[in-house]
């Protein structure tokens, strides 16, 4: 799979991973599903969107999601993010509410988080693809092996990163991260199903305080219209 189209610094970091048998098998399975007429999200050009917008050495913050959105037009290769013009998902609405109370910034009228990605917020889903209308359909495809390797690589090769782990699924990834080198912030999932337990975590101000303490530029969390 040396033909994977991914930003050069990530390609350099993950070359060995792309050669692994599980990765080859996963790519072949995805091709078979497409040939069988299944609709896969996000579109092929956006599967590695998080990587392409946030080069390896530019990562400052990692937000970990689970599955891409599985309804038409929603998935764009960035966790929690949807393109302009698509209804803002409930979890993202709650993220915006927490940001507003934490940093006193206005709630955005769209769900496109590209502005964060361009500043070094790596918006990684544990699974990078999903079948249309089938939540969790690619959980056992091999993506978790790949994205676990990505998290481990960031932990090992970088220092002073902030990892935001929201919900039980993301929190299990804590064992891949070196807490002596990075800040790990944990909270309930922002989904309304968590009954508001996410509110009050103040992760956005804590992230910026830590970045500044590391001599880094804080993230501008406010999204342009």
N, C-alpha and C positions, 0 to 999 in steps of 0.2 A: 504493500500500500504506500509506496514511496510517492505516489501521485496525489496524496492528500493535499488539498489546497488550504493551507493554513499559514498565518503570519510567520515570517522567517524565524523570529526568536523562539517561538513555540515549537516550530518544526525542528529546530536544533535541539531543544530540550527533550522532545518526545519521539525522536527518530526511532529509538529502540522499541518504544511502545507500539508504534505503527507496524513494526515487523513481527510482533507477537502473533502466534497462531489464533488466539481468541479474537484479535482485532481483524485479522484477515477473514475469519469465519463470520464476524459480525457484519462486515461490509458486504460479503457475499449474500448473507441473509437479507440485508436491506435491499440489495439489488433484486433478489428473488421476489420479495414482497411487492416492490414497485412493478416488476414485470407481470405479477399476478393481478395487477390492477388496484392494489391497495393504495390509499392516499396517506402519505407520511408527512408529518409536520416536524420542524419547520421545513420550508423548501431547501433543497440541497445547498444552495449558495449561502444559506444562513445557519447551517448546522454548527459551524465554528465561528459564528458572529462574535461571541464573547471574547474569543481568543484574538480575532482579527482587529477588534476595537481596542483591546487592552493588551499590548505586548508584554511578554514575560517580565522584563526589567522595569516596566511602568506600573505593575500591580502595586496598589497600596492597601486596598481593602478587598476582602473576598466575601460575597454574599452567596450562600448556598441554597439553591432551590432543589426541587425533587424531579418533577416531570415537566416537559413543555406543555403549554396549553393545547388542548386537543380539539378545539372548535375552529372552523374555517377563519383564516385571516388573523388569528391571535398570536401564534407562536412566531418569535423573531430571533430566537437563539440567545436571548438574554433572560435570565430568570426574573419572574414577576413583571416583566415588561411586555406591553402590547403596542402596536403601531398607532400613530395618530389616527383618529377617526374610529377607533375600536373602543367599545365601552370599557371603562376602567374596572378590572376585576375586583371582587370584594377584599381580597388580601391586600392588594396594592392600595385600595382606599384607606385601609387601616394603617398601612405604612405611612401614608401621607398625613393621616390624623396625628400619629405619634410624632412625626417630624414637625408638624405645626405647633404642637404643645411643647416639644423639646427645644426647638430653635426659633420659634415664632416666625416661620416662613409661610407664605401663602400656599394653599393646597392647589396643586396643578390641575388643569382642566383636560389633561390627556395622560396616557400611561406609557409614553415612550421614554425609557431611561437611558437612551444613548448618551446624553450629557454626562451621566455618572460614569459610564464605561470609558468615555474619552478622557476622564480625569484620573483613571486608575482604579475604578470600582469594578472588580472582576465578577460578573453576574453569571455564575456557573450553575447550571442544572446538573444534577447527578446523572440523569438520563438525557442524552442530547436529541433523541427523537421519540416520536409517539405516533401510533396509528390514529387516523381521524376518528373522533368520537369514542375512543377506547382508552380511557385513563389508565396509566400504568402498564400499557401493553408491551412496552420495550424494557421493562424492569430487569428481565433476565437475559437480555440480549448480549450483555457484555460491557455496556457503557459504564456501569459502576466500577468495574475493574479499571477502566481507562481514567475515569474522573478521580478515583481514589489515588491513582498514580500521579495525576496532576496536582492534587492537594499535597501529597507527600513531597513532590518535587518543589513546590513553592515553599513548604515548610523548611526543607533541607537547604535549598540554594539561596533563599532570601532571608532577610531579618527585618524586624520592625513592622510586620504586616498586622492588620486587624482582621480577624475572622469572625463574621457575624453568623451565629448558628441559631436558627429560629425553628423551634419545634423538635420533636423527638427524633425524627429522621436525620435532620442536620446535626443534632447534638451528638449522635453516634460517631460522627466523623472526627470528633475531638481527639481520638486516639492517634490520628494521622498527623497531628500538629504538635510542634515542640513549644510548650508554654513558656519556656525560658527565653525563647527568641521572639515570640509574637504575643499579641494581646488577643485573647479569646473571649468574646462576649456571647453569652447564651440568654435566650428568652423563649417564651412560648411562641407558637406559630402565629403570624398576624391574621390567619383565617378567622372569620366570625365564629367558626365552630369552636374556637378556643375560648369563647365567652369573654373576650376583652382582656385576657391575661397578658397579652403582648403590651398593652398600654402602660406607660410609665417606665419602660426599660431604659429610656434615654440613650439608646445606642449611638445616635447620630452625633450628639455633643461629646459623648465619651470617645468616639472614634476620632473626632477632630482634635480633642485635647491630647490624645495619645500621639497623633501624627505630628502635631506641633512640638510635643516633647521630644520627638525623634528628629526634629529639624526639617520636617516635611511640610509642604503646603497642605492646609486642610481642604476637605472636599466642599465644593459649593453644591449643596444638596438641592437648592431651589432650581426648578426646571424652567427653562425658557418656554414661552407659549408656543 
